[in-house]
Amino acid sequence: MLFLSSAAVVNAPITTPYFFQHVLPSLWERVSQLVAAPASNPEMLWIALPLIVTLFTMEFYFGRYRRESLGWNTSVGNSLVLVFVSLDLLRQIYGSASINAVAEVFSLNPSKTILAVAVGLSGLFILYYDFFHLLPKRFAFTISSYLGVNLLAYFSAAVIYADLRIDWYTLFAALLFFLFAAIFFAVVRRVEPKPRERYYVSRAERLVIRLLGPLEKAQGKRKARKRNIHMLTTRE
């Protein structure tokens, strides 16, 4: 069953020496395995690279343009990422198996199958509630954010592609990695410089006004003259 392999860790008394000699090294090893999963499994790059590039690009974008925020349409699109990643994970598990061997493959990979299906169902759940705006905006945009969606998809892909054990070490390693990523991007958003586009736009506007201002005044004078001439002719 899920997390059964780590039952000994949960039931064992966690003393300070045991924590530093066994728990902490095992946890660090699992974090390293999650991070290095694409390097040790090159076929995972096809799904991991788009997730990583999109995550960094959009987090830097929202860090630079702080007044902008996620929209309902983007939230719906993000939820579909989980659905497509789930399909790829199921392909990774069952892609080489025949129809008659599906039950056998499931018996060998029940935890990974449950994980892949859970990712897809979570994507459909978020899709439904975001599509019909059934959740509060702040909560909906949080669970549909690039950070949450892309890291969940990445962790799931790392577990299945790298054949990692689904236990408490993997769970806490993913939580630690998520916390580190959230802190990292929060710091980036604070130190990232604000956009200067408005400054350049203002200068361009002033330059255009200087160039076109006299022309507009001359054109206004010509129109005024025409109106005066028209009024004089009509009076005559």
C-alpha positions, -999 to +999 in steps of 0.1 A: +000+000+000+009+037-003+036+047+022+036+011+037+073+008+029+081+036+054+060+023+082+091+013+101+103+049+100+070+062+114+067+036+141+103+038+151+113+061+180+128+092+164+158+100+186+183+127+178+211+103+168+187+083+147+174+114+130+209+127+120+223+093+111+193+078+092+163+101+086+182+132+075+206+114+051+177+094+036+157+125+032+185+144+015+192+114-008+155+115-019+156+152-025+187+147-047+170+119-066+140+142-073+162+170-085+185+147-106+157+126-121+158+142-156+196+138-157+195+101-148+164+095-170+169+115-203+135+104-216+119+125-188+134+156-203+106+157-229+081+164-201+103+180-174+119+206-196+087+224-206+075+223-170+107+239-157+111+265-185+074+275-181+077+277-143+108+300-143+095+321-172+061+329-156+075+333-121+100+358-133+073+375-154+049+379-124+079+390-103+086+418-128+050+428-134+037+427-099+004+444-106-006+416-129-020+383-116-032+350-128-066+349-146-094+324-148-084+315-184-048+308-174-060+288-144-080+266-167-050+261-190-028+252-161-052+225-149-050+208-183-012+205-177-020+180-150-043+160-172-018+157-200+010+148-176-012+121-161-017+106-196+020+106-202+027+089-168+001+062-176+019+058-210+052+054-192+037+027-169+016+008-194+029+019-228+048-014-235+022-037-220-004-055-241-041-054-232-039-088-216-010-077-194-026-046-180-037-064-148-002-078-143+014-044-148-011-029-123-002-055-097+034-046-101+029-008-100-003-001-079+012+029-062+025+045-093-008+039-111-027+055-083-003+085-084-008+089-121-046+087-119-046+110-089-027+137-109-052+134-137-082+136-114-068+166-096-063+183-129-100+176-139-112+187-105-093+220-108-105+224-144-141+220-134-140+245-106-120+270-125-140+268-156-173+276-138-156+300-113-169+279-083-141+286-060-130+319-044-106+337-067-076+338-043-079+301-035-085+291-071-055+310-084-033+296-057-040+259-065-039+267-102-006+287-100+024+277-121+044+269-090+018+244-076+008+228-109+042+225-125+059+212-094+032+186-087+035+175-123+073+174-120+074+154-088+049+129-102+070+125-133+102+121-113+087+094-091+075+073-121+104+079-145+131+075-119+112+046-103+114+061-068+096+045-039+064+062-028+070+066+009+072+092+036+107+102+025+095+110-010+065+129+004+086+150+028+113+155+001+087+169-023+074+192+004+109+205+013+116+211-024+083+229-028+090+250+002+125+259-011+111+268-045+084+290-030+109+308-009+133+312-038+107+327-061+093+349-033+128+364-028+132+368-066+099+387-068+112+411-041+146+418-056+136+417-093+137+452-107+104+468-117+097+474-153+109+507-169+086+505-199+063+532-186+093+555-182+103+551-219+067+554-230+064+587-212+095+600-228+083+589-262+049+606-256+066+638-247+088+636-278+058+630-300+040+659-284+069+682-291+071+672-327+034+671-335+023+699-312+031+728-336+016+709-365-016+704-345-017+741-336-012+751-372-039+727-383-062+741-357-056+777-369-064+766-405-096+751-394-105+782-375-098+804-406-120+781-427-149+784-402-145+822-401-146+824-439-176+801-440-194+823-415-186+854-434-199+840-467-231+827-452-238+862-437-233+878-471 
